[in-house]
Amino acid sequence: MRKKWLFSFALLAIVSVAALFVPAPEVVEGINTADTAWMLMAAGLVLLMTPGLSFFYGGMVSFRNVVSTLQSFISLGIVSFLWVVVGFSLAFGDSFGGFIGSPATYFMFKGVHLGPHPDLSPTIPFLLFALFQLKFAIITPALITGSFAERIKFTAYMVFICLFTLFIYAPLAHWTWHPEGFLRKMGVLDFAGGTVVHMSAGFAAIAGAMLLGHRKNRENGGHSAPANIPYIILGTGLLWFGWFGFNAGSALGANSTAALAFATTNFASASAMMTWVFYEGLMGRKPSAMGACIGAVVGLVAITPAAGFVTIGQSLFIGFAAAIVSNIVLFYFNRTGIDDTLDVFPCHGVGGIMGMILTGVFAKDVGLIYGGTDTFLSHLLALVIVSVFTFGGSWIILKITGMLVTLRVSEEDEKMGLDLSQHGEKMSSLNDRLKAFIKEGTV
């Protein structure tokens, strides 16, 4: 075990030393200060989403696995390093046939300057564009953790983050957002990541849940209550807040498109939240705080690809439709036998699919309701391509990860809980604190 950690530490040290020899970016004139100010804020908002996601997921798992689930925020560190070294170059470097960027174009951020880029960031520093895109790359593998929570080894998760970022996320970002990307040239519209982020996470989640198998307590029909509902509410609030940067920031400027995306984001989430609550009541189930939070997140996911292309009224419908479809899929998906711990596919995967399809229906001037069929058909084709690529690619990556390190914790460690077995930490309960106070003589 120590040899693996030694190798990882040595690799980190080599990269850190090599970075000393990368020349400083040159200051170039010609940027728009208002756009730059907004994009600095938007990048910070998107970064906040990853710890928000950690709380959202951490509150849903059993009490013995809260810390291990919160550790999904380790993606902040891992992906940041990868992005500087080669990740950004693979996503946005010189295109090889519209499929992948050249790893040499922006290797170690060489050439990522402080001036505008004519195609990618015409009014803001190119470095700021790279940082904004980094935050999307960070949260995508973090989303997947919900599917195999409570049973994956932490070392395996770290290896998976590396491989997924380089071989799934970066190509998808290139296909969709690079000017030469083949999906973009097909006419596929993805304003802020419904395809690149949420669909990829959803289908990778299925692959992960299938390969790791059931949690032991689920094999006999067991069920763990959520550890902390307030964590879920806190995480939802942070996600909703950060999502304004996620979507409105994708306008890449302080402009009317950003304002539209800000508004549609809010109203789609509100619509989905209320639809989820009322639909649960209609089905004879008690409307819960956790259900309201899940509905809100489904709405945020569904509006993401459409945020800058649709009206406020259409955003309300997108939230409404996505909440109903995701709720139905969630109900039946749980009967399939696939143990997707935190329902990543029914919420993020299906939400992303709904958003992609409805973008093809409602996108201004080119959507199906405006008589345009090309965009809608391109989205259906892209849906098939992305589904196959992300599910199949993630399956292969998880297999490779399993060859490099042990993929799943032992039955004993799973029973103990991943907090203790993987991290040597645990979330203290009220009983634990009372016992400690009594032992110390303070109570």
C-alpha positions in Angstrom: 0.0 0.0 0.0 2.8 2.4 0.9 4.4 1.9 -2.5 1.3 3.1 -4.2 1.1 6.2 -2.1 4.9 6.8 -2.7 4.4 6.6 -6.4 1.5 9.0 -6.3 3.4 11.4 -4.1 6.5 11.3 -6.4 4.3 12.0 -9.4 2.7 15.0 -7.7 6.2 16.3 -6.7 7.5 15.9 -10.3 4.5 17.9 -11.7 4.9 20.6 -9.0 8.6 21.0 -9.8 8.1 20.9 -13.6 5.5 23.7 -13.2 8.2 26.0 -12.0 9.6 26.1 -15.5 6.3 27.1 -17.2 6.6 30.7 -18.3 4.2 33.3 -16.8 1.3 34.2 -18.9 1.7 37.6 -20.7 -0.7 40.5 -20.0 -2.6 41.4 -23.1 -4.9 44.3 -23.6 -8.4 44.2 -25.1 -10.5 42.5 -22.4 -13.9 43.7 -21.3 -13.7 44.5 -17.5 -17.4 44.0 -16.8 -17.4 40.6 -18.5 -14.2 39.7 -16.6 -15.7 40.7 -13.3 -18.8 38.6 -13.8 -16.8 35.6 -15.0 -14.6 35.7 -12.0 -17.7 35.6 -9.8 -19.3 32.8 -11.9 -16.2 30.6 -11.7 -16.3 31.0 -7.9 -20.0 30.1 -7.8 -19.4 26.9 -9.8 -16.5 25.9 -7.5 -18.9 26.2 -4.6 -21.1 23.6 -6.2 -18.7 20.8 -5.5 -18.7 21.2 -1.7 -22.5 21.8 -2.0 -22.8 18.5 -3.8 -20.7 16.8 -1.0 -23.3 18.0 1.6 -26.2 17.0 -0.6 -24.9 13.5 -1.0 -23.4 13.3 2.5 -26.8 13.8 4.1 -28.4 11.0 2.1 -26.1 8.1 3.0 -26.0 6.1 6.3 -24.4 7.6 9.4 -21.3 5.4 9.0 -20.5 6.8 5.5 -21.0 10.6 5.8 -17.3 11.6 5.8 -16.4 9.2 3.0 -19.2 10.7 0.8 -18.2 14.2 1.7 -14.8 13.3 0.4 -16.1 13.6 -3.1 -14.7 17.1 -2.9 -11.2 15.6 -3.4 -12.1 16.1 -7.0 -11.2 19.8 -6.5 -7.6 18.9 -6.0 -7.2 16.0 -8.4 -8.9 17.6 -11.5 -7.2 20.9 -10.9 -3.8 19.3 -11.3 -4.9 17.2 -14.3 -6.4 20.3 -16.0 -3.2 22.3 -15.8 -1.0 19.4 -17.1 -3.1 18.2 -20.0 -6.8 18.2 -19.3 -7.6 21.7 -20.7 -5.5 20.9 -23.7 -7.4 17.7 -24.5 -10.7 19.6 -24.2 -9.9 22.8 -25.9 -6.5 22.3 -27.7 -6.1 22.1 -31.5 -8.6 19.7 -32.8 -7.8 16.2 -34.1 -10.8 15.7 -36.5 -13.3 17.2 -34.0 -12.8 14.3 -31.5 -10.0 15.4 -29.1 -7.7 18.3 -28.6 -3.9 18.0 -29.0 -2.2 17.4 -25.6 0.6 19.7 -26.7 -1.4 22.8 -27.4 -1.8 24.0 -23.8 0.4 21.5 -22.0 1.1 22.8 -18.5 -1.0 25.8 -19.4 1.6 27.0 -21.8 -0.1 29.6 -24.1 -3.0 30.1 -21.7 -2.5 33.8 -21.6 -4.2 36.8 -20.0 -5.7 38.2 -23.2 -8.9 37.2 -25.0 -9.0 34.2 -27.3 -10.9 35.0 -30.6 -12.9 31.8 -30.6 -13.2 30.7 -27.0 -13.1 33.9 -24.9 -13.4 37.0 -27.1 -14.0 39.5 -24.2 -12.3 37.9 -21.2 -8.8 36.6 -20.4 -8.2 33.2 -21.9 -6.8 32.1 -18.5 -10.2 32.9 -16.9 -12.0 30.8 -19.5 -9.7 27.9 -18.7 -10.5 28.3 -14.9 -14.2 28.6 -15.5 -14.2 25.4 -17.6 -12.1 23.7 -14.9 -14.9 24.0 -12.4 -17.2 21.9 -14.8 -14.5 19.3 -15.1 -14.3 19.1 -11.3 -17.9 18.5 -10.5 -18.6 15.9 -13.1 -16.7 13.0 -11.6 -17.9 14.1 -8.1 -21.5 13.7 -9.3 -20.8 10.0 -10.1 -19.8 9.2 -6.5 -23.4 9.0 -5.5 -23.9 5.8 -7.6 -21.2 3.7 -5.8 -21.2 5.4 -2.4 -20.8 3.2 0.7 -18.7 0.5 -1.0 -15.9 1.9 -3.3 -12.3 2.2 -2.0 -11.1 5.7 -1.7 -7.9 4.9 -3.7 -10.0 3.4 -6.5 -12.2 6.5 -6.6 -9.1 8.7 -7.0 -7.8 6.6 -9.9 -11.3 6.7 -11.5 -11.4 10.5 -11.3 -8.1 10.7 -13.2 -9.1 8.3 -16.0 -12.7 9.6 -16.3 -11.5 13.2 -16.6 -8.9 12.5 -19.3 -10.8 9.8 -21.4 -14.5 10.7 -21.0 -14.9 14.3 -19.9 -12.2 15.9 -22.0 -13.3 14.3 -25.3 -17.0 15.1 -24.6 -16.2 18.8 -23.8 -14.2 18.9 -27.0 -17.0 17.4 -29.1 -19.6 19.7 -27.7 -17.9 23.1 -26.9 -14.8 23.3 -29.1 -15.5 25.2 -32.4 -14.3 22.2 -34.3 -16.0 19.6 -32.2 -18.1 17.2 -34.2 -21.2 17.4 -32.1 -21.1 21.2 -32.2 -20.8 21.0 -36.0 -23.8 18.7 -36.1 -25.8 21.5 -34.5 -26.0 20.1 -31.0 -26.8 22.8 -28.4 -25.5 22.4 -24.9 -25.5 25.8 -23.2 -23.9 24.8 -19.9 -23.3 21.1 -19.7 -26.5 18.9 -19.8 -24.7 16.6 -22.2 -21.1 17.0 -21.1 -21.7 17.0 -17.4 -25.0 15.4 -16.4 -25.6 12.8 -19.1 -22.0 11.6 -18.8 -22.3 11.4 -15.0 -25.6 9.6 -15.3 -24.5 6.8 -17.6 -21.2 6.5 -15.8 -23.2 6.0 -12.7 -25.0 3.0 -14.1 -21.7 1.4 -15.1 -20.3 2.0 -11.6 -23.4 0.7 -9.8 -23.5 -2.5 -12.0 -19.8 -3.2 -11.7 -19.5 -2.7 -7.9 -22.8 -4.6 -7.2 -25.2 -4.3 -4.3 -24.3 -2.9 -0.9 -24.4 -5.8 1.5 -27.3 -4.3 3.5 -29.4 -4.0 0.3 -29.0 -7.7 -0.7 -31.4 -8.7 2.0 -33.8 -5.9 1.4 -32.3 -3.6 4.0 -32.5 0.1 3.9 -30.5 2.9 5.7 -32.2 6.1 6.7 -30.5 9.4 5.5 -27.9 10.5 8.0 -28.7 14.2 8.0 -31.6 15.9 6.3 -30.3 19.4 7.1 -27.1 18.5 5.2 -29.3 17.7 2.2 -31.1 21.1 2.4 -27.8 22.9 2.9 -26.3 21.1 -0.1 -29.3 21.9 -2.2 -29.1 25.6 -1.3 -25.4 25.7 -2.2 -26.0 23.9 -5.5 -28.9 26.2 -6.4 -26.8 29.3 -5.6 -23.8 28.0 -7.5 -25.9 26.9 -10.4 -26.4 30.6 -11.3 -22.7 30.7 -12.1 -22.9 27.4 -13.9 -25.6 28.5 -16.3 -25.5 32.3 -16.4 -21.7 32.2 -16.5 -21.9 30.1 -19.6 -22.9 33.2 -21.5 -19.2 34.2 -21.0 -20.2 37.8 -20.3 -22.3 40.2 -18.4 -25.0 40.4 -21.0 -28.7 39.8 -21.7 -28.0 36.1 -22.3 -26.6 35.7 -18.8 -29.6 37.4 -17.4 -31.9 35.1 -19.3 -30.0 32.0 -18.2 -30.1 33.2 -14.6 -33.8 33.6 -14.7 -34.6 30.3 -16.5 -32.3 28.5 -14.0 -34.3 29.7 -11.1 -37.7 29.1 -12.5 -37.0 25.7 -13.8 -35.7 24.6 -10.4 -38.7 26.1 -8.6 -41.1 24.4 -11.0 -39.4 21.0 -10.6 -39.3 21.3 -6.8 -43.0 22.0 -6.5 -43.9 19.5 -9.2 -42.0 16.8 -7.3 -43.7 17.7 -4.0 -47.2 17.7 -5.5 -46.6 14.5 -7.5 -45.4 12.7 -4.4 -48.7 13.7 -2.7 -50.7 12.7 -5.7 -49.1 9.2 -5.6 -50.1 8.8 -1.9 -46.6 9.4 -0.6 -45.8 12.0 2.1 -44.1 15.1 0.6 -40.7 15.2 2.1 -37.9 17.7 2.5 -35.5 15.4 0.8 -38.0 15.0 -2.1 -38.3 18.7 -2.5 -34.5 19.0 -2.7 -34.2 16.2 -5.2 -36.9 17.9 -7.4 -35.1 21.2 -7.2 -31.8 19.6 -8.4 -33.6 17.7 -11.2 -34.9 21.1 -12.4 -31.4 22.6 -12.3 -30.1 19.7 -14.3 -32.8 19.8 -16.9 -32.5 23.5 -17.7 -28.7 23.4 -18.0 -28.5 22.6 -21.7 -31.3 25.0 -22.5 -30.8 27.9 -20.1 -29.7 30.5 -22.7 -31.9 29.3 -25.5 -35.5 29.2 -24.0 -38.0 31.6 -22.5 -39.0 31.7 -18.9 -42.3 30.1 -19.6 -40.6 27.2 -21.4 -38.2 26.8 -18.5 -41.2 26.3 -16.2 -42.4 23.5 -18.4 -39.0 22.0 -18.7 -38.8 21.8 -14.9 -42.3 20.4 -14.7 -41.8 17.7 -17.3 -38.3 16.7 -16.0 -39.6 16.3 -12.4 -42.4 14.0 -13.5 -40.3 11.8 -15.8 -37.4 11.6 -13.3 -39.8 10.6 -10.5 -41.3 7.9 -12.6 -37.9 6.6 -13.7 -36.7 6.7 -10.1 -39.7 4.6 -8.9 -39.2 1.9 -11.5 -35.4 2.0 -11.7 -35.2 1.0 -8.0 -36.9 -2.2 -9.0 -34.3 -3.2 -11.6 -31.9 -4.5 -9.0 -29.2 -2.0 -9.9 -28.0 -0.4 -6.7 -27.4 3.2 -7.7 -27.0 4.4 -4.1 -28.1 8.0 -4.4 -30.1 7.7 -7.7 -27.6 9.5 -9.9 -29.0 8.1 -13.1 -32.7 8.8 -12.5 -31.9 12.4 -11.4 -28.9 13.6 -13.2 -28.9 11.2 -16.2 -32.6 11.4 -16.9 -32.7 15.1 -16.1 -29.9 15.7 -18.6 -31.6 13.6 -21.2 -34.9 15.5 -20.7 -33.0 18.8 -20.9 -31.2 17.8 -24.1 -34.4 16.6 -25.8 -36.4 19.7 -24.7 -33.7 22.0 -25.9 -34.2 20.5 -29.3 -37.9 21.2 -29.0 -37.8 24.8 -27.6 -34.4 26.4 -28.6 -35.1 29.8 -30.1 -35.5 29.8 -33.9 -34.1 26.3 -34.4 -36.3 24.2 -32.1 -39.0 21.8 -33.2 -41.8 24.2 -32.2 -40.3 26.7 -34.6 -40.5 24.2 -37.5 -36.8 23.3 -37.3 -36.2 19.5 -37.3 -32.4 19.5 -37.8 -31.5 20.5 -34.3 -34.0 18.1 -32.7 -32.8 15.1 -34.8 -29.2 16.1 -34.1 -30.0 15.9 -30.4 -31.5 12.5 -30.7 -28.5 11.2 -32.5 -26.2 12.8 -30.0 -28.2 11.2 -27.2 -27.4 7.8 -28.6 -23.7 8.6 -29.2 -23.1 10.1 -25.8 -25.0 7.3 -24.0 -22.9 4.6 -25.6 -19.6 6.4 -25.2 -20.1 7.4 -21.6 -21.5 4.0 -20.4 -19.1 1.9 -22.4 -16.1 4.1 -21.7 -16.9 4.3 -18.0 -17.3 0.5 -17.8 -13.8 0.1 -19.4 -12.3 2.7 -17.1 -13.7 1.0 -14.0 -12.4 -2.3 -15.2 -8.9 -0.8 -15.7 -9.2 0.8 -12.2 -9.9 -2.6 -10.8 -6.7 -3.9 -12.3 -4.7 -1.2 -10.8 -6.2 -1.1 -7.3 -8.8 -2.9 -5.4 -12.2 -1.5 -6.5 -14.4 -2.4 -3.6 -13.9 -2.4 0.2 -14.1 -5.7 2.0 -17.3 -6.9 3.6 -15.9 -6.2 7.0 -14.9 -2.7 6.1 -18.3 -2.1 4.5 -20.0 -3.2 7.7 -17.7 -1.0 9.7 -18.5 1.9 7.5 -16.2 3.7 5.0 -15.7 6.7 7.4 -13.6 4.6 9.7 -12.3 1.9 7.3 -11.1 4.4 4.6 -10.4 7.6 6.5 -10.1 6.8 10.2 -12.7 9.5 10.9 -16.3 9.5 11.7 -19.2 12.0 12.2 -19.9 12.2 15.9 -23.5 11.6 16.9 -25.3 13.4 19.8 -24.9 10.2 21.9 -21.2 10.2 21.3 -20.9 13.8 22.4 -23.0 13.2 25.5 -20.9 10.2 26.5 -17.7 12.3 26.0 -19.1 15.1 28.2 -20.1 12.6 30.9 -16.7 10.9 30.8 -15.0 14.3 31.2 -17.3 15.2 34.0 -18.8 18.2 32.3 -22.4 16.9 32.4 
